[in-house]
Amino acid sequence: MPSYTISIFFLSAIIFIIIYFIYEKVIKKYENSRTYLLVVLVLFLVSCLIIYPNKTINAALNGMITWAKVVLPSLLPFLIGAEILIGLGVVNFIGVLLKPIMYPLFGTSGEGSFAFAMSITSGYPVGVSLVSKLRRENLVNKIEAQRLVSFCSTSGPLFMLGAVSIGMFGNPSIGPLLALSHYLGAITVGLIFKNYGKNKINSTHQKLKHNNYLKSALEELIKSRKKDGRSISILMSESIKSALESMFMVGGFIVIYSVVIEILLTTGIISFLAKLFNLILPVNLDIKLLEGLICGLLEMTNGCRLISLAENSSLISQLCSVSFLIGWSGLSIHSQAISLLNDTDISVKLYILSKTLHSIFSSIYSFVLYKVFFKNIVVMSFLSQNNTLKNNLLINWLQILKLSISLEISILLVIIILSIFIGTIHSINLFLINKKD
């Protein structure tokens, strides 16, 4: 593996060690240090708001525009739809039929397939939101929820195929490479976490009353619907309310981290850290690339944009770095995820560990896939692309909303059809086995 890839891992390891050391040796040891640290940080941010009012206001405005134009229409249909489907019992129906696949692969119930499908279709933080919901509804136990959250926290295709590949790099062929490496990384982490809690899991799975998976799934759907008990009108209104609350929380984090990134860039802190790390790392990297990596550890969108502008870096180092950041997702997404996990018994530490592994595996897969399959495709695409593509991704609000709703309906139909097919196959298999006996 080339030296720049090792440097990326080395940089992330240093930052994670520093964060862990500060938390374990300082914050946890001295009870009041967390309060003091927060006060100092808030005072610093407020001072910067006063000193740089124009830049911070513009950063906040850009964050709000991004949320309103892209995030809101992309995520809102998924959040509302997911809440309604859980209330109607559709997720339980799918769970019974897909359990024969999900449990051997990831050690989770079939309900997890719904969370994973919604996550890869819609993006951050829908997957974590759904896993938290499944845990609160006791549709999965604690161990299963921890396994699910390890690989059901992914970016959506709209971000990688549109915003990054076309909007930042001006090359559509980069999108499939980033998406494939990202989802392979998530699946790899899921396979690793399958062994988590293996010796202490207390399975909540119920045995089928009969050998007909489809009949059992329908019974589970009716049972779940009766247990919920809400009328359709109440279910829809509460789903919309819950989804909007989540969306406003996401918007708040986007605005806050947009301002923080702008302050760190304006004050030169990011530049200073990039130069400092360049002295520590085994080889010298482009300062712009390092600045993008550091920004991306806080907020991935700004980090990916800065990396795409690092013209002195090789393309493969840019792609590996972007894959790393999309897998990591940034403290902005982590803040959203942690707020969703707080009212559950899912471990935040293990969630952060899973995202660290996800970022590393995604970067490795990007390197391998680029070298083996995508190098010629990406290079030829760059040569043939019109430069007007770059930074010119013009998709309006209604188009994004329409695409988001279409994706949700399509993925739901695919999951239902696939689950019925798999359930039917397993029912036939059980019937043949019992017939032989």
C-alpha positions as CSV (number, residue, x, y, z in Angstrom):
1,M,0.0,0.0,0.0
2,P,1.5,3.4,-0.9
3,S,2.9,5.8,1.6
4,Y,0.1,8.4,1.3
5,T,-2.5,5.7,2.3
6,I,-0.5,4.7,5.3
7,S,-0.2,8.4,6.2
8,I,-4.0,8.8,6.1
9,F,-4.4,5.9,8.6
10,F,-1.5,7.2,10.7
11,L,-3.2,10.7,10.8
12,S,-6.5,9.2,11.9
13,A,-4.9,7.0,14.5
14,I,-3.1,10.1,16.0
15,I,-6.3,12.1,16.2
16,F,-8.3,9.2,17.7
17,I,-5.6,8.6,20.3
18,I,-5.6,12.2,21.2
19,I,-9.4,12.3,21.6
20,Y,-9.4,9.1,23.6
21,F,-6.6,10.3,25.9
22,I,-8.3,13.6,26.6
23,Y,-11.6,11.8,27.3
24,E,-10.2,9.0,29.5
25,K,-7.3,10.8,31.3
26,V,-8.7,14.3,31.6
27,I,-12.5,14.5,31.3
28,K,-13.3,11.3,33.1
29,K,-10.7,11.8,35.8
30,Y,-11.7,15.3,36.7
31,E,-15.4,15.6,36.9
32,N,-15.5,19.4,36.5
33,S,-13.1,19.4,33.5
34,R,-15.9,18.7,31.0
35,T,-17.8,21.8,32.2
36,Y,-14.7,23.9,32.1
37,L,-13.8,22.7,28.6
38,L,-17.3,23.3,27.3
39,V,-17.3,26.9,28.7
40,V,-13.9,27.6,27.1
41,L,-15.0,26.3,23.7
42,V,-18.3,28.2,23.8
43,L,-16.5,31.4,24.8
44,F,-14.1,30.9,22.0
45,L,-16.9,30.4,19.4
46,V,-18.9,33.3,20.7
47,S,-15.8,35.5,20.5
48,C,-15.2,34.4,16.9
49,L,-18.8,35.2,16.1
50,I,-18.2,38.7,17.3
51,I,-14.9,39.1,15.5
52,Y,-15.9,37.5,12.2
53,P,-19.6,38.3,11.9
54,N,-19.9,38.3,8.1
55,K,-18.1,35.0,7.6
56,T,-19.9,33.1,10.4
57,I,-23.3,34.4,9.3
58,N,-22.6,33.4,5.7
59,A,-21.5,29.9,7.0
60,A,-24.7,29.5,9.0
61,L,-26.7,30.7,6.0
62,N,-24.9,28.2,3.7
63,G,-25.6,25.4,6.3
64,M,-29.3,26.3,6.4
65,I,-29.5,26.4,2.6
66,T,-27.8,23.0,2.3
67,W,-30.3,21.6,4.8
68,A,-33.4,23.2,3.2
69,K,-32.4,22.4,-0.5
70,V,-30.8,19.0,-0.2
71,V,-31.1,17.3,3.2
72,L,-34.8,18.1,3.9
73,P,-36.2,16.8,0.7
74,S,-33.8,13.8,0.7
75,L,-34.5,12.5,4.2
76,L,-38.0,13.6,5.2
77,P,-39.9,11.1,3.0
78,F,-37.7,8.2,4.4
79,L,-38.2,9.3,8.0
80,I,-42.0,9.6,7.6
81,G,-42.3,6.4,5.6
82,A,-40.3,4.4,8.0
83,E,-42.3,5.5,11.0
84,I,-45.6,4.6,9.2
85,L,-44.3,1.2,8.1
86,I,-43.1,0.3,11.6
87,G,-46.5,1.3,13.0
88,L,-48.4,-0.7,10.4
89,G,-46.3,-3.8,11.1
90,V,-44.7,-4.1,7.7
91,V,-41.3,-4.2,9.2
92,N,-42.3,-7.2,11.3
93,F,-43.7,-8.9,8.2
94,I,-40.4,-8.3,6.4
95,G,-38.4,-9.4,9.5
96,V,-40.0,-12.9,9.6
97,L,-39.3,-13.6,5.9
98,L,-35.7,-12.3,5.8
99,K,-34.6,-13.8,9.1
100,P,-33.1,-16.9,7.3
101,I,-30.7,-14.6,5.5
102,M,-30.0,-11.8,8.1
103,Y,-29.3,-14.1,11.1
104,P,-26.6,-16.3,9.4
105,L,-24.9,-13.3,7.9
106,F,-25.0,-10.6,10.5
107,G,-26.5,-12.3,13.6
108,T,-29.5,-10.0,13.6
109,S,-33.3,-10.5,13.0
110,G,-34.9,-9.9,9.7
111,E,-36.1,-6.5,10.8
112,G,-32.5,-5.3,10.4
113,S,-32.8,-5.7,6.6
114,F,-35.3,-2.8,6.5
115,A,-32.9,-0.6,8.5
116,F,-30.0,-1.5,6.2
117,A,-32.0,-0.9,3.0
118,M,-33.3,2.5,4.2
119,S,-29.8,3.5,5.3
120,I,-28.1,2.8,2.0
121,T,-31.0,4.4,0.1
122,S,-31.4,7.6,2.1
123,G,-28.1,8.1,3.9
124,Y,-27.1,9.5,7.3
125,P,-28.6,9.4,9.9
126,V,-31.7,7.4,8.8
127,G,-30.1,4.0,9.6
128,V,-29.2,4.9,13.2
129,S,-32.7,6.5,13.6
130,L,-34.4,3.2,12.5
131,V,-32.2,1.0,14.6
132,S,-32.9,3.2,17.6
133,K,-36.6,2.9,16.8
134,L,-36.5,-0.9,16.5
135,R,-34.7,-1.1,19.8
136,R,-37.2,1.2,21.6
137,E,-40.1,-0.9,20.2
138,N,-38.2,-4.0,21.4
139,L,-38.3,-5.5,18.0
140,V,-34.6,-6.3,18.4
141,N,-32.6,-7.0,21.6
142,K,-29.6,-5.0,22.8
143,I,-27.0,-7.2,21.2
144,E,-28.8,-7.3,17.8
145,A,-29.2,-3.5,17.9
146,Q,-25.5,-3.0,18.6
147,R,-24.7,-5.3,15.6
148,L,-27.2,-3.5,13.4
149,V,-25.9,0.0,14.2
150,S,-22.4,-1.0,13.2
151,F,-23.3,-1.4,9.5
152,C,-26.7,0.4,9.2
153,S,-25.1,3.8,9.4
154,T,-24.2,4.7,5.8
155,S,-24.2,7.6,3.3
156,G,-26.8,7.7,0.6
157,P,-26.2,7.3,-3.1
158,L,-27.4,10.9,-3.8
159,F,-24.5,12.3,-1.9
160,M,-21.8,10.0,-3.5
161,L,-23.1,9.9,-7.0
162,G,-24.3,13.4,-7.2
163,A,-22.7,15.8,-4.8
164,V,-19.2,14.3,-4.6
165,S,-18.6,12.7,-8.0
166,I,-20.3,15.3,-10.2
167,G,-20.6,18.4,-7.9
168,M,-17.0,18.3,-6.5
169,F,-14.9,16.2,-8.9
170,G,-16.9,16.8,-12.1
171,N,-16.6,13.1,-13.0
172,P,-19.6,10.7,-12.8
173,S,-17.4,7.6,-13.0
174,I,-16.1,8.3,-9.5
175,G,-19.6,7.8,-8.0
176,P,-19.8,4.0,-8.5
177,L,-16.3,3.5,-7.1
178,L,-17.1,5.5,-3.9
179,A,-20.5,3.9,-3.4
180,L,-19.2,0.3,-4.0
181,S,-16.3,0.8,-1.6
182,H,-18.5,2.5,1.0
183,Y,-21.2,-0.3,1.1
184,L,-18.6,-3.1,1.0
185,G,-16.9,-1.4,4.0
186,A,-20.2,-1.3,5.8
187,I,-21.0,-5.0,5.1
188,T,-17.4,-6.0,6.2
189,V,-18.0,-4.2,9.5
190,G,-21.3,-6.0,9.9
191,L,-19.7,-9.3,9.3
192,I,-17.1,-8.5,12.0
193,F,-19.7,-7.3,14.5
194,K,-21.6,-10.6,14.0
195,N,-19.4,-12.0,16.7
196,Y,-20.1,-9.2,19.2
197,G,-21.9,-10.5,22.3
198,K,-22.0,-14.0,20.9
199,N,-21.6,-15.6,24.4
200,K,-24.1,-13.4,26.2
201,I,-26.9,-13.0,23.6
202,N,-30.4,-13.8,24.9
203,S,-32.3,-14.3,21.7
204,T,-35.7,-12.9,21.5
205,H,-36.6,-14.8,18.3
206,Q,-39.7,-16.8,18.3
207,K,-39.9,-20.1,16.6
208,L,-42.4,-20.4,13.7
209,K,-45.7,-22.0,14.6
210,H,-45.7,-23.8,11.3
211,N,-43.5,-24.3,8.3
212,N,-45.1,-21.6,6.2
213,Y,-43.0,-18.4,6.5
214,L,-45.5,-16.3,4.5
215,K,-48.3,-17.3,6.8
216,S,-46.2,-16.6,9.9
217,A,-45.2,-13.2,8.5
218,L,-48.8,-12.2,7.9
219,E,-49.7,-13.3,11.4
220,E,-46.8,-11.2,12.8
221,L,-48.0,-8.2,10.8
222,I,-51.5,-8.4,12.2
223,K,-50.2,-9.0,15.7
224,S,-47.9,-6.0,15.5
225,R,-50.7,-3.8,14.1
226,K,-53.1,-4.7,16.9
227,K,-50.3,-4.1,19.4
228,D,-49.7,-0.6,18.0
229,G,-53.4,0.2,18.0
230,R,-53.2,3.7,16.6
231,S,-55.6,4.8,13.8
232,I,-54.2,5.6,10.4
233,S,-54.7,9.4,10.9
234,I,-53.0,9.4,14.3
235,L,-50.2,7.2,13.0
236,M,-49.6,9.6,10.1
237,S,-49.7,12.7,12.2
238,E,-47.3,11.3,14.8
239,S,-45.0,10.0,12.1
240,I,-44.8,13.5,10.5
241,K,-44.3,15.1,13.9
242,S,-41.5,12.7,14.8
243,A,-39.8,13.1,11.3
244,L,-39.9,16.9,11.5
245,E,-38.4,16.9,15.0
246,S,-35.5,14.7,13.7
247,M,-35.1,16.9,10.6
248,F,-34.9,20.1,12.7
249,M,-32.3,18.5,14.9
250,V,-30.3,17.5,11.9
251,G,-30.5,21.0,10.5
252,G,-29.3,22.5,13.8
253,F,-26.2,20.3,13.8
254,I,-25.5,21.2,10.1
255,V,-25.6,24.9,10.9
256,I,-23.5,24.6,14.0
257,Y,-20.7,22.6,12.4
258,S,-20.8,24.8,9.3
259,V,-20.0,27.8,11.6
260,V,-17.4,25.8,13.5
261,I,-15.6,24.8,10.3
262,E,-15.6,28.3,9.0
263,I,-14.2,29.6,12.3
264,L,-11.4,27.0,12.3
265,L,-10.5,27.9,8.7
266,T,-10.7,31.6,9.3
267,T,-8.5,31.6,12.4
268,G,-5.9,29.4,10.7
269,I,-6.3,26.5,13.2
270,I,-7.0,24.0,10.4
271,S,-3.9,25.2,8.5
272,F,-1.7,25.0,11.6
273,L,-2.9,21.5,12.4
274,A,-2.3,20.4,8.8
275,K,1.3,21.7,8.9
276,L,1.9,20.1,12.3
277,F,0.7,16.7,11.2
278,N,2.8,17.0,8.0
279,L,5.8,17.1,10.2
280,I,4.7,14.1,12.2
281,L,3.6,11.9,9.3
282,P,6.1,9.5,7.6
283,V,5.8,11.4,4.2
284,N,4.8,14.9,3.2
285,L,1.2,15.2,2.0
286,D,-0.4,18.1,0.2
287,I,-1.5,20.7,2.8
288,K,-4.8,21.1,1.1
289,L,-5.4,17.3,1.4
290,L,-4.6,17.4,5.1
291,E,-6.8,20.4,5.6
292,G,-9.6,18.5,3.9
293,L,-9.0,15.4,6.1
294,I,-9.0,17.4,9.3
295,C,-12.2,19.4,8.3
296,G,-13.8,16.1,7.2
297,L,-13.3,14.5,10.6
298,L,-15.6,17.3,11.9
299,E,-18.0,17.6,8.9
300,M,-17.6,15.3,5.9
301,T,-19.1,17.5,3.1
302,N,-16.7,20.4,3.6
303,G,-13.9,17.9,4.0
304,C,-14.7,16.2,0.7
305,R,-15.0,19.5,-1.1
306,L,-11.5,20.7,0.2
307,I,-10.0,17.3,-0.8
308,S,-11.4,17.7,-4.3
309,L,-9.6,21.0,-4.6
310,A,-6.2,19.6,-3.6
311,E,-4.9,19.7,-7.1
312,N,-1.3,18.9,-6.1
313,S,-2.4,15.5,-4.7
314,S,-2.7,12.3,-6.8
315,L,-6.2,11.2,-7.8
316,I,-6.0,8.0,-5.9
317,S,-5.0,9.8,-2.6
318,Q,-8.0,12.1,-3.1
319,L,-10.3,9.1,-3.6
320,C,-9.0,7.1,-0.7
321,S,-9.3,10.2,1.5
322,V,-12.8,11.0,0.4
323,S,-13.8,7.3,1.0
324,F,-12.3,7.5,4.4
325,L,-14.3,10.6,5.3
326,I,-17.6,9.3,3.9
327,G,-17.1,6.1,5.9
328,W,-16.2,8.0,9.1
329,S,-19.1,10.5,8.4
330,G,-17.7,13.3,10.7
331,L,-18.5,14.5,14.2
332,S,-21.5,16.4,12.8
333,I,-23.2,13.1,11.8
334,H,-22.0,11.4,15.0
335,S,-23.6,14.2,17.1
336,Q,-26.9,13.5,15.3
337,A,-26.5,9.7,15.8
338,I,-25.6,10.0,19.5
339,S,-28.6,12.2,20.1
340,L,-30.7,9.4,18.6
341,L,-29.0,6.6,20.6
342,N,-29.1,8.4,23.9
343,D,-32.6,7.1,24.8
344,T,-31.5,3.5,24.1
345,D,-29.0,1.1,25.7
346,I,-26.9,0.9,22.5
347,S,-23.2,1.7,23.2
348,V,-22.0,4.9,21.7
349,K,-18.3,3.8,22.1
350,L,-19.0,0.7,20.0
351,Y,-20.8,2.8,17.4
352,I,-17.7,5.1,17.1
353,L,-15.5,2.0,16.8
354,S,-17.6,0.6,14.0
355,K,-17.4,3.9,12.1
356,T,-13.7,4.0,12.5
357,L,-13.5,0.5,11.0
358,H,-15.9,1.5,8.3
359,S,-13.7,4.4,7.3
360,I,-10.6,2.3,7.1
361,F,-12.2,-0.5,5.1
362,S,-13.8,1.9,2.7
363,S,-10.5,3.5,2.0
364,I,-8.8,0.2,1.4
365,Y,-11.6,-1.0,-0.9
366,S,-11.3,2.3,-2.9
367,F,-7.6,1.7,-3.4
368,V,-8.1,-1.9,-4.5
369,L,-11.1,-1.2,-6.7
370,Y,-9.4,1.8,-8.3
371,K,-6.3,-0.2,-9.1
372,V,-8.1,-3.3,-10.4
373,F,-11.3,-2.1,-12.1
374,F,-11.8,1.7,-12.2
375,K,-8.4,3.3,-13.0
376,N,-8.8,3.4,-16.8
377,I,-12.5,4.3,-16.6
378,V,-12.0,7.2,-14.2
379,V,-9.0,8.6,-16.2
380,M,-10.7,8.4,-19.5
381,S,-13.8,10.0,-18.0
382,F,-11.7,12.9,-16.8
383,L,-10.2,13.4,-20.2
384,S,-13.6,13.4,-21.9
385,Q,-15.6,15.4,-19.3
386,N,-16.6,18.9,-19.9
387,N,-15.3,21.1,-17.0
388,T,-18.6,22.8,-16.7
389,L,-19.9,19.7,-14.8
390,K,-17.7,20.5,-11.8
391,N,-19.5,22.5,-9.1
392,N,-22.6,22.7,-11.3
393,L,-24.9,20.1,-9.9
394,L,-28.3,21.8,-10.5
395,I,-31.0,19.8,-9.0
396,N,-34.0,21.7,-7.6
397,W,-35.9,21.0,-4.4
398,L,-38.9,19.2,-6.1
399,Q,-36.6,17.0,-8.2
400,I,-34.7,15.8,-5.1
401,L,-38.0,15.2,-3.3
402,K,-39.4,13.3,-6.2
403,L,-36.3,11.2,-6.5
404,S,-36.2,10.5,-2.8
405,I,-39.9,9.3,-2.8
406,S,-39.2,7.2,-5.9
407,L,-36.2,5.6,-4.2
408,E,-38.2,4.8,-1.1
409,I,-41.1,3.2,-2.9
410,S,-38.7,1.3,-5.2
411,I,-36.6,-0.1,-2.4
412,L,-39.7,-1.0,-0.3
413,L,-41.2,-2.9,-3.2
414,V,-37.9,-4.7,-3.8
415,I,-37.6,-5.7,-0.1
416,I,-41.2,-7.0,0.0
417,I,-40.8,-9.0,-3.2
418,L,-37.4,-10.3,-2.2
419,S,-38.7,-11.2,1.3
420,I,-41.7,-13.1,-0.1
421,F,-39.5,-15.0,-2.5
422,I,-37.0,-16.0,0.2
423,G,-39.8,-16.9,2.6
424,T,-41.5,-19.1,0.0
425,I,-38.2,-20.8,-0.8
426,H,-37.6,-21.6,2.9
427,S,-41.1,-22.8,3.4
428,I,-40.8,-25.2,0.5
429,N,-37.4,-26.4,1.8
430,L,-38.9,-27.0,5.3
431,F,-41.9,-28.8,3.7
432,L,-39.6,-31.1,1.8
433,I,-37.4,-31.8,4.8
434,N,-40.5,-32.7,6.9
435,K,-41.9,-34.9,4.2
436,K,-38.7,-36.9,4.1
437,D,-38.8,-37.4,7.8
